[in-house]
Amino acid sequence: MSIFQRDPWIIDVFRTYSGEHHLYLRGRALQDQPLKHYEQQTFYQTLRNTWRAFKTDEIREIPVVLTLPNGDKHKTITDKEGYFLFDITTKTDLQDIADEEGYVSLNIAFDEDDSAYAKAKSQNRIALNSFTGETLVPPETTAYGVISDIDDTIMQTGVTSFLKLRVAFNTFFRNYDQRIPFKGAASFYQLLHRGASGKDQNPMFYLSNSPWNLYRYLEKFIDFHGFPKGPILLRDFPTPWDRTKKLKRPHKEHELINILKHYPDQKFILIGDAGEHDAKYYTNAAKLYPDRIKAIYIRAVSNAKKVAANQALADAFDICPILIVEESREALEHARENGWIV
């Protein structure tokens, strides 16, 4: 490719979650080469990937078309940062076209009738106009779902470090295969995913305050370290001139409540850490839906003051059990005693 040739158009599709007749899918249209994460990357490759993840050239206000496996099509338009969202009711029963794990494969493409697309194609910038994605449609037989934070809950991040310097170092200079998961966390999550029968497909959801720019990085971390597959829900970092309407709740609490609303008949186990506001968000959710939260597990951090505050909250809360744990083993034992895992 010539150094003067502009990057091709691509669509980055994020794995999300949907319901029986409710399709909810996010993604982003960009002018870029697809990111390639490898195991045992060099320091330069890792730094280059991180730079490229944040140095985005978005495709604004362009129509994209989603096609379901049965041929049904839906269209939407990207926003000023290239993001798009399908949040629609469908005639198609998505459970009927989901695989054994509950995932529906989707095809996303640029609208070939759009004039901007035609211009890009004439400039040889459309190397591919068929991008795949998937959305989770949990089987009706699942016993419960699991909603988990990522940073300092399954991945050692350093959110409580001075000026969050460890967060910055880990994010920019360490590849996903060099990041350290908490001991026993992946095994515990696999047990929760398989449930009491050992053969369930209990849905897993991962929340983080990280930007969508890190989606592929976190997806690789979860897969590489053996955590169950699940939607990863991140956020868009607003710019100073962003006029997008602000959420009524903080990002993680908003996504948490959205999942609970999405699956009104499903019960959940919530897992977070004491470094941020997870316990507050989770107890707020339990107050709104007191019969639907089976337990809250909060991982202790190296900040005694924050751990003490979380313990005080747990001691005063009587809607569901809250455990402040040092290791995944403690939460595992509690879940096993309650018959939620084998």
C-alpha positions as CSV (number, residue, x, y, z in Angstrom):
1,M,0.0,0.0,0.0
2,S,1.3,3.4,-0.9
3,I,2.2,5.7,2.0
4,F,-0.1,8.3,0.3
5,Q,-3.1,5.9,0.2
6,R,-5.7,6.5,2.8
7,D,-6.7,3.7,5.2
8,P,-9.6,1.5,4.2
9,W,-13.1,1.6,5.8
10,I,-13.8,-0.9,8.5
11,I,-16.6,-1.7,10.9
12,D,-15.6,-2.7,14.5
13,V,-18.6,-4.7,16.0
14,F,-18.8,-5.1,19.7
15,R,-20.3,-8.2,21.3
16,T,-23.4,-7.1,23.1
17,Y,-26.6,-8.7,24.4
18,S,-30.1,-9.0,23.1
19,G,-33.5,-10.5,24.0
20,E,-36.0,-12.8,22.4
21,H,-37.3,-10.0,20.1
22,H,-35.0,-7.2,21.1
23,L,-31.8,-6.5,19.2
24,Y,-29.2,-4.4,21.0
25,L,-25.9,-4.1,19.2
26,R,-23.1,-1.5,19.2
27,G,-20.1,-0.9,16.9
28,R,-18.0,1.8,15.3
29,A,-17.1,2.7,11.7
30,L,-13.5,3.8,11.2
31,Q,-10.9,4.6,8.6
32,D,-8.2,2.2,9.7
33,Q,-6.4,-1.1,9.3
34,P,-7.8,-3.8,11.7
35,L,-5.9,-4.1,14.9
36,K,-3.9,-7.2,15.3
37,H,-3.1,-8.4,18.8
38,Y,-0.6,-11.3,19.2
39,E,0.8,-13.3,22.0
40,Q,4.4,-12.4,23.0
41,Q,4.4,-9.1,21.1
42,T,7.4,-6.9,21.2
43,F,7.3,-3.8,23.3
44,Y,7.1,-1.7,20.1
45,Q,4.2,-3.7,18.8
46,T,2.3,-3.3,22.0
47,L,2.9,0.4,22.2
48,R,1.9,0.8,18.5
49,N,-1.4,-1.1,19.0
50,T,-2.3,1.1,22.0
51,W,-1.5,4.3,20.0
52,R,-3.6,3.1,17.1
53,A,-6.5,2.1,19.4
54,F,-6.7,5.7,20.6
55,K,-5.7,7.5,17.4
56,T,-9.0,6.9,15.6
57,D,-10.3,8.4,12.3
58,E,-14.0,7.8,12.6
59,I,-16.6,7.7,9.8
60,R,-19.3,10.1,10.8
61,E,-23.0,10.0,9.9
62,I,-22.7,7.1,7.5
63,P,-25.5,4.4,7.1
64,V,-24.7,0.9,8.1
65,V,-26.9,-2.2,7.5
66,L,-27.3,-5.2,9.8
67,T,-28.4,-8.5,8.4
68,L,-29.7,-11.4,10.5
69,P,-29.0,-15.0,9.6
70,N,-32.6,-15.3,8.2
71,G,-32.1,-12.4,5.9
72,D,-33.9,-9.7,7.9
73,K,-32.2,-6.3,7.5
74,H,-32.1,-3.2,9.7
75,K,-30.4,0.1,9.1
76,T,-29.0,2.9,11.3
77,I,-26.5,5.8,11.0
78,T,-23.3,6.4,12.8
79,D,-23.0,9.4,15.1
80,K,-20.3,12.1,15.0
81,E,-17.7,9.8,16.6
82,G,-18.5,6.9,14.2
83,Y,-20.5,4.9,16.8
84,F,-23.7,3.1,15.9
85,L,-26.4,1.4,18.0
86,F,-29.1,-0.9,17.0
87,D,-31.7,-0.9,19.8
88,I,-34.8,-2.2,18.1
89,T,-37.7,-4.7,18.3
90,T,-37.5,-7.5,15.7
91,K,-40.2,-9.8,14.3
92,T,-37.5,-12.5,14.3
93,D,-37.3,-14.7,17.5
94,L,-33.6,-14.3,18.1
95,Q,-33.5,-17.4,20.4
96,D,-34.6,-19.5,17.4
97,I,-31.5,-18.5,15.4
98,A,-28.9,-18.6,18.3
99,D,-26.2,-21.2,18.6
100,E,-25.8,-23.6,21.5
101,E,-24.1,-20.9,23.6
102,G,-26.9,-18.4,23.0
103,Y,-25.1,-16.3,20.4
104,V,-26.6,-14.9,17.2
105,S,-24.1,-14.3,14.3
106,L,-24.7,-11.0,12.5
107,N,-23.4,-9.3,9.3
108,I,-22.8,-5.6,9.3
109,A,-22.0,-3.6,6.1
110,F,-21.9,-0.1,4.8
111,D,-25.0,0.9,2.8
112,E,-23.9,0.4,-0.8
113,D,-26.5,2.9,-2.0
114,D,-24.9,5.7,0.0
115,S,-23.0,8.3,-2.0
116,A,-20.1,8.5,0.5
117,Y,-19.7,4.8,0.2
118,A,-19.6,5.0,-3.6
119,K,-16.9,7.7,-3.4
120,A,-14.8,5.6,-1.0
121,K,-15.2,2.6,-3.3
122,S,-14.0,4.6,-6.3
123,Q,-10.9,5.5,-4.3
124,N,-10.2,1.8,-3.6
125,R,-10.9,2.2,0.1
126,I,-13.4,-0.6,0.4
127,A,-11.3,-3.7,0.7
128,L,-14.2,-5.5,2.5
129,N,-17.8,-4.7,3.0
130,S,-18.9,-7.6,5.1
131,F,-18.1,-7.5,8.8
132,T,-19.3,-10.1,11.3
133,G,-20.4,-9.7,14.9
134,E,-22.5,-11.5,17.5
135,T,-25.0,-10.8,20.2
136,L,-25.9,-12.9,23.2
137,V,-29.5,-14.1,23.6
138,P,-29.5,-16.2,26.8
139,P,-31.4,-19.5,26.8
140,E,-34.6,-19.5,28.8
141,T,-33.2,-22.4,30.9
142,T,-30.4,-20.4,32.5
143,A,-30.5,-20.3,36.3
144,Y,-28.9,-16.9,36.7
145,G,-26.6,-14.4,35.1
146,V,-23.3,-13.0,36.3
147,I,-22.4,-9.3,36.0
148,S,-18.7,-8.6,36.7
149,D,-16.4,-5.6,36.8
150,I,-13.1,-6.1,35.0
151,D,-10.4,-3.8,36.5
152,D,-9.1,-5.1,39.9
153,T,-11.9,-7.7,39.9
154,I,-10.7,-10.2,37.3
155,M,-7.6,-8.2,36.1
156,Q,-4.9,-6.8,38.3
157,T,-5.0,-3.1,37.2
158,G,-4.0,-0.8,40.1
159,V,-7.1,1.5,40.1
160,T,-6.2,2.6,43.7
161,S,-2.5,3.4,42.9
162,F,-1.2,6.9,43.2
163,L,-2.6,9.0,40.4
164,K,-3.6,5.7,38.8
165,L,-0.1,5.4,37.4
166,R,-0.2,1.6,37.5
167,V,-3.4,1.8,35.4
168,A,-1.6,3.9,32.7
169,F,1.5,1.7,32.7
170,N,-0.4,-1.6,32.4
171,T,-2.7,-0.2,29.7
172,F,-0.1,1.3,27.5
173,F,2.9,-0.9,27.9
174,R,1.8,-4.4,28.7
175,N,0.2,-6.8,26.2
176,Y,-2.9,-8.7,27.1
177,D,-1.0,-11.9,27.7
178,Q,1.3,-10.1,30.2
179,R,-1.6,-8.9,32.3
180,I,-2.2,-10.8,35.5
181,P,-5.7,-12.2,36.4
182,F,-6.5,-12.8,40.0
183,K,-5.8,-16.2,41.3
184,G,-8.7,-18.6,40.8
185,A,-10.9,-16.0,39.2
186,A,-11.2,-17.7,35.8
187,S,-12.0,-21.1,37.3
188,F,-14.6,-19.6,39.5
189,Y,-16.2,-17.8,36.6
190,Q,-16.3,-21.0,34.6
191,L,-18.1,-22.7,37.5
192,L,-20.6,-19.9,37.6
193,H,-21.1,-20.1,33.8
194,R,-21.7,-23.9,34.0
195,G,-24.0,-23.6,37.1
196,A,-25.4,-26.2,39.4
197,S,-25.7,-28.9,36.8
198,G,-22.2,-28.3,35.4
199,K,-23.7,-28.0,31.9
200,D,-25.6,-24.7,32.1
201,Q,-24.9,-21.7,29.9
202,N,-25.4,-19.0,32.5
203,P,-24.8,-15.7,30.7
204,M,-21.7,-13.6,31.7
205,F,-21.5,-9.8,31.4
206,Y,-18.3,-7.7,31.8
207,L,-18.5,-4.0,32.8
208,S,-15.6,-1.5,32.8
209,N,-15.1,2.2,32.8
210,S,-12.5,1.7,30.1
211,P,-13.1,3.4,26.7
212,W,-14.4,1.4,23.7
213,N,-10.9,1.9,22.2
214,L,-9.7,-1.0,24.5
215,Y,-12.5,-3.4,23.5
216,R,-10.3,-5.8,21.5
217,Y,-7.5,-5.7,24.1
218,L,-10.0,-6.7,26.9
219,E,-11.6,-9.3,24.7
220,K,-8.2,-10.9,24.1
221,F,-7.5,-10.8,27.8
222,I,-10.7,-12.6,28.8
223,D,-10.2,-15.3,26.1
224,F,-6.5,-15.8,26.7
225,H,-6.9,-16.3,30.5
226,G,-9.8,-18.7,30.2
227,F,-12.7,-16.5,31.4
228,P,-16.1,-17.4,29.9
229,K,-17.1,-15.6,26.8
230,G,-19.6,-12.7,27.3
231,P,-20.5,-9.2,26.3
232,I,-18.0,-6.5,27.2
233,L,-19.6,-3.1,28.0
234,L,-17.3,-0.1,27.9
235,R,-17.9,3.6,27.4
236,D,-17.2,6.5,25.1
237,F,-15.0,9.1,26.6
238,P,-16.6,12.5,25.9
239,T,-14.6,15.3,24.4
240,P,-14.9,18.9,25.9
241,W,-17.2,19.9,23.0
242,D,-19.3,16.7,23.1
243,R,-23.0,17.7,23.3
244,T,-24.3,14.1,23.7
245,K,-26.9,13.9,26.4
246,K,-25.4,12.7,29.7
247,L,-26.6,9.5,31.4
248,K,-28.7,9.9,34.5
249,R,-26.5,7.3,36.2
250,P,-22.7,6.6,36.1
251,H,-21.7,4.4,33.2
252,K,-21.4,1.1,35.0
253,E,-24.5,1.6,37.1
254,H,-26.4,2.5,33.9
255,E,-25.3,-0.7,32.1
256,L,-26.0,-2.8,35.1
257,I,-29.6,-1.5,35.4
258,N,-30.1,-1.8,31.6
259,I,-29.2,-5.5,31.8
260,L,-31.6,-6.1,34.7
261,K,-34.4,-4.3,32.7
262,H,-33.5,-6.3,29.6
263,Y,-34.0,-9.7,31.4
264,P,-36.8,-9.1,33.9
265,D,-37.2,-12.8,34.7
266,Q,-33.5,-13.5,35.3
267,K,-31.7,-13.5,38.6
268,F,-28.0,-12.3,38.9
269,I,-24.8,-12.6,40.9
270,L,-22.8,-9.4,40.9
271,I,-19.0,-9.2,41.3
272,G,-16.9,-6.2,41.7
273,D,-14.1,-4.7,43.8
274,A,-13.7,-2.3,46.7
275,G,-11.5,0.1,44.7
276,E,-14.2,2.1,43.0
277,H,-18.0,2.3,43.5
278,D,-19.1,-1.2,42.6
279,A,-20.7,-1.9,46.0
280,K,-22.7,1.3,45.8
281,Y,-23.9,0.5,42.3
282,Y,-24.8,-3.1,43.2
283,T,-26.7,-2.3,46.3
284,N,-28.6,0.4,44.5
285,A,-29.6,-2.3,41.9
286,A,-30.6,-4.7,44.7
287,K,-32.8,-2.1,46.2
288,L,-34.6,-1.6,42.9
289,Y,-34.8,-5.3,42.2
290,P,-34.8,-6.9,45.7
291,D,-35.8,-10.4,44.6
292,R,-33.4,-10.7,41.7
293,I,-29.9,-10.4,43.2
294,K,-28.6,-13.7,44.7
295,A,-25.4,-12.3,46.0
296,I,-22.8,-9.6,45.7
297,Y,-19.1,-10.4,45.9
298,I,-16.6,-7.6,46.4
299,R,-12.9,-8.2,46.0
300,A,-10.8,-6.4,48.7
301,V,-8.1,-4.0,47.5
302,S,-4.9,-2.7,49.1
303,N,-6.6,0.3,50.5
304,A,-7.7,-0.3,54.1
305,K,-10.0,2.7,54.2
306,K,-11.9,1.6,51.1
307,V,-12.2,-2.0,52.3
308,A,-13.5,-0.8,55.7
309,A,-16.1,1.4,54.0
310,N,-17.3,-1.5,51.8
311,Q,-17.4,-3.9,54.9
312,A,-19.6,-1.4,56.8
313,L,-21.9,-1.2,53.8
314,A,-22.1,-5.0,53.6
315,D,-22.8,-5.3,57.4
316,A,-25.7,-2.9,57.2
317,F,-27.2,-4.4,54.0
318,D,-29.9,-7.1,54.4
319,I,-31.5,-7.5,51.0
320,C,-28.9,-10.1,49.8
321,P,-25.6,-11.4,51.0
322,I,-22.5,-9.2,50.4
323,L,-19.1,-10.8,50.9
324,I,-15.9,-8.8,50.9
325,V,-13.3,-11.4,49.8
326,E,-9.5,-11.5,49.6
327,E,-9.5,-14.4,47.1
328,S,-11.9,-16.0,44.6
329,R,-11.9,-19.1,46.7
330,E,-14.0,-17.4,49.4
331,A,-16.7,-16.5,46.9
332,L,-16.5,-19.9,45.3
333,E,-17.1,-21.6,48.7
334,H,-20.1,-19.4,49.4
335,A,-21.6,-20.1,45.9
336,R,-21.1,-23.8,46.4
337,E,-22.7,-23.8,49.8
338,N,-25.8,-22.2,48.3
339,G,-26.0,-24.8,45.5
340,W,-25.2,-22.4,42.6
341,I,-22.2,-24.3,41.4
342,V,-20.9,-27.8,41.5
